[in-house]
Amino acid sequence: MLPEALKRAAQAHACQRGISLGELLRESLEYRLRQQPVARSHDPLFGDQTVHADDGPQDAAEGHDALLYDDSAA
């Protein structure tokens, strides 16, 4: 699942450290996940209370063209 060049570089790095490729990948993932926890409340898309003040129209799937392209509501 890794591009060949990335896999070779990771294997070489793991070998230099005396650990397995799997251990290097686990360490890397744990580090990355600790650095930037994903919180939906911090996502600007969901943080916009003007747009997301409620659950939205119940027929959004059926009437999405009117909701997206009908400028009579403006």
PyMOL commands that set and color helices and strands:
alter all, ss='L'
color gray80, all
select helices_A, chain A and resi 4-17+21-35+40-42+44-47+64-69+71-73
alter helices_A, ss='H'
color red, helices_A
deselect
rebuild
show_as cartoon
